[in-house]
Every structure is written in structure tokens, then in C-alpha cells.
Amino acid sequence: MLAILGFLMVCTFMFLIMTKRLTPLIALMVIPVLFAIIGGFTSDIGEMALNGVKELAPTGVMLMFAILYFGIMIDAGLFDPVVGRILKIVKGDPLKITIGTAILVLIISLDGDGTTTYMITLSAMLPLYKKLNMKPMILACIAIMGSGVMNLTPWGGPTARVMSALKLDASQVFTPLIPAMIGGAVWLLFTAYYFGKKERQRLGVIDIQDVTNAQVAFAEAAAAEGIEYKRPKLLWVNFALTALLLVGLITAVMPLQILFMIGFAIAIMINYPNLEVQKERITAHAGNVLAVVSLVFAAGVFTGILSGTKMVDAMGNSLVGLIPDALGPYMSVITAITSMPFTFFMSNDAYYYGILPIIAQAASAYGIDAAEIGRASLVGQPVHLLSPLVASTYLLVGMAKVELGEFQRFTLKWTIGTAMVMLLVAIITGVITL
């Protein structure tokens, strides 16, 4: 009965958020409470939910200060010189332009936010594509592929959800996946090279003396974001601080939460010593912080009740019974491959909070730990971004002025390629086992 109740809870949750009858934030809190009452766990709801929230508190703190840190870096203009330099280098060569686009996307999407990545990349590069009569579809394809790889940072949405749902930390999920992400980045550069060669054959190398239109467009975009907050004189200081932060993250010299808290405090004091300006910048990013962190704590209620009632154990055991013994040891690879269609047809919230814990519980019967299943579940993220359920994708196709269906058909095989390359590298490095 617990298994049936658990599956009904997950299906109800998925149905309500996919049909937009409830937001993920509300559904994560209301649905588990309702089913806990139905299951006769009324007196334990508070304790179970609070335990779940406590377990996810470190993840919420890390995300809060990571978003604030990268928000300050974008405000201060850390990435602006990279954009300007790329525009000067690529000039009229379609091959250089596509590769430059890929490099730009990989750098800008370091903040884990697809919306920011698309806005900066397309504002900078789309005028250049139009000037040379290059296909905007290629620009949009490169942008979403790069975002699909870099979105796996711990402060990005999917990895945070995995850590929340399976109660893991970044050293267990993100750090082992770095080689796979590098593999995905290499595949992106190869794809950009292929597109560039095709466009160079079609258009040739166009001799343009300047890239005024592109630079003006980017300058206008920067001004719209608040150019008075740019700190060009502190460029190398901000770069050094960010590099030091990333090194600390990879080497795990201290918990991520503390790294980002210290990094944010230093960054805002250096760039905006005036207290009123500090308040303005924090307020400017408060919306993003609230949207992400509130979701993490709401997920704590969901996972706390799912675990506390033992529903997840019962669901996992029932799922194990459906898996042929011959396929059990390959659960990690199966999870990686099925994560592509799963995350395309359902939201990340539905998959990571509803399906992933069940898969992890089932895999444990075959000696596969939750961290490996969590890593495998992230492989499908490049394909997920093509889903009509992803809001930032509408921004991308709107800015590029391409039709969503056509864009999906054009890009799908390349994003599947990204996922398969990442899976291959993960298998070679032993992060995902066969």
C-alpha cells in the first residue's frame, strides 16, 4: 500500500505541475502533506518535513550565495571584455565566428543561468550573424548546447535538484562529472567548427573593417543592464577572485557554502564599497535567489515526507521487481540514456523530485550508490533544454527569431551527441559504471 500511495503521490505531483494547475513550489509542499494525511502519518508530518528541510539547508545556502556572487560579477562586467575581444577576433570569418560563439557561451554560462547566457550571447553575436548573412539557427543551436553543458554546475538548476532529491553534496555529484563536462565542451567546439566550415563554404570569408553593429548592440545591452555598475578597473581582481573560488570549489578546501559566502562578501565589498549600492545590487538579484532557494526548501518537505513515511523504500522495492536481473547492474547507464526522453517530456522538478529517488532506491539493490545514479541522471540535460517546458528556450528562439519546432528538429541530434559524448567520458573515467 505504501508503494501505491507513493506512486500516486508522484503521479499527482507530476500531473499538477505539468498541466500548470500548481506551481512546483506549492506542489512540493502541499501534495506530500496531503498524501501523508491519507496514509495516516498526520502526527509525524511536521517532524518529517522539518528533517527534510534541515538536510537541504546547506544546498539552499550554497545556491543563495552562488547566485549573488555571479550576479555581482555580471554587474561588474567581468565577462564584457571577453565578448568585446571575441567580436574583434572573429571579424568576417564564419568559422571563427561559430567557434567564438561557442567559447563565449561556455564562459558566460558559467553562472548556470540560461536566460543570462542567451541574452548576452545573442545581444553580442546576432548582429554579426545578420551582417554576414549567417544562419541564426546555428547561433541558437550553439547557445543551447553550451548552456546544456555548463548548466551542470552546482549552482545550476538540475545539479541542485539532484543534490536536494538524493541528499548529496557537490563533491559527490558535480566534481566527478567535470571530465564529462569537458568532453561535452569539446563536442560543442567540434560542432561549432563543423557549422563554421559549412557556412564558410556557403558564404566565404567576408572582408569587414569593423563590427560596429555588433559592438553597438552589445553596448546597448550592457547599458540596459545598468552600465553604471560596471567596474572595468577591477577586471583582473574579479577574474583572480573567481579563479580562486573555482579552484577552491574543485579542490574542496572548504564547504561550498562557506566558499561562496566568503567570495560574495569579498566581491561586493571590492566592487561596491558604498552601502546603499550594495543594498541595490542585493535587491536586484533577490528575485532570482528567492525563486531558486524557496524551491530547494520546498523540496525538503517533499523528500522528507517521501523518506520519513518509507514510501520511497516501498516504491524502490516494487520497481526492483519489475527490472530483469540481467539489466540490474546497468542501471546507471539506463538512467543516463532514459534521462534524455524523461527530462524532455517532463519538467526537471517532476523528474528529479519525483522519479529520480525511486530509481536511486531501486539501483541500491544492485549495489549502485545514489551518487552514481545522480550523476547519470544529469547526462540528459543538453536534450532537456529543447523541451517546450523550459521557459528560457522561448527567450532563445524569440531573440534568434527562429521557429521552436524547426529549432528542435535542427538541434536535437547535436544535443543527443553532447549527452552521448558526456556519457562515454563518464564511463571511461569510471564515474558511471557498466
Phi, psi and omega in degrees: 000323178298320180296315179298316180298319180296314179296322177297321179296313180296315181296319178297314178302311181297316181298315185293323181277330180285331177268004177062030174279332174223150173284155177305322181300312182288317182298323181297333181264319187282314187298310180297324178297316180299315182286332175294322177295316179299324182278358177085024181254025187307316185289342183256359186301311183301313182294317180296315181296318181294322177299320178295318179296318180299320182292331182265355181304316179300322178295318179298319179296316180300314181296319181303308185280336174293316179296316179297319182297307183290332173298317178295320180296320178291317177303316184285349176087029181302322185269350184301315180298328179297316179298311181299319180295317179298318179300322180288324184286317189289322179046236188257016181263112181304325180294315178294326182293315181293319178293320176299322177298316181297316180296317179299315181298316181298324181283312184294323184282007176301335181282356176078007183250112181297323180300312178299316181301312182294319182296313182290313184296312183287326177297324182279318192259332185300318177301325179291318177300318180292321181298324182264002181064030175280160184283121176299335179301323179294317178301313180295321180296313180297319182298314184286329177294316179295320179294325179296328178281309187283346179290355180275004175298155184300334180269001174279165186298305187296317181294322177298322179293319178299313180298323180291311186292325184254002178059052180244170174244174187297326181294337179271331186253305188281308187305314178296339182273355183303314177302321178295321177295322176298319176300318177296322178294320177296319177298320177299315179296322176297315179298317178297321177297317180298312178300317181297319178298317180296318180289325177295321177295324182283321188249335188080180176269119185267130182274103175240138185281335180207174178237046186305313183302315181294318182293321178296317180299317180292321179298321178295320179296319179296320179295321180296330180279350179109073185292341180293346179265358179293145180228070183299330181290343181256017184305307185289331175294315179294322178296314180297319180296317180293318178298317179297320179297316181292322176297316178298324179295313184290320182276352177055048180293334174203167182305145181304321182302315182289321178302312183288327177297313179293316180300315179297316181300316179294315184299315184287329177290320181291313186278326184225075182295337179289129185296323180294321178292322176302315179297321179298315183292321178294317178298322181298329183257002184297326181298314179296318180298312183298317182299319184279311186292321179297325179294321179297314181292326175295323177297331177299322177296315182297306183290326179298315180287320179300320180280316184297326179278354183070014178298318184296325177295315181294320179294318179297317180296320179291325179290324178301322181295339181270347184268124176303141182304328182293334182265346183308311182295347182257021183301326181296312180293319178299318178298317181298316183289316182287344178296336179294302178292324180303310184281348174281317185270351176222162181289162176300323179299314181296318183287308187284328179268337183259313187266316188303315179301327179292315179299316181298319179295319179294320182294332181298335179292341179254015177079016179261123185281163185297326181298319180293319177295320178299316179296317181297323183293341181275347184299328183279001185299323177302327178283324181305323184295344177278353183295142175293354179274354183266115186296320184295336179295326178293324175298316182298308182291330177292315179293323181279348181057050174238156182276136187302312182299315178296320179297318178297316180296320182292322191265338189305312184295329180285324178287326173298320176301318178300312181298318182290324176295316178298320178296317180299314179296320179297322178291317180298320182276357177081008178290325173238128186257148176269000000 
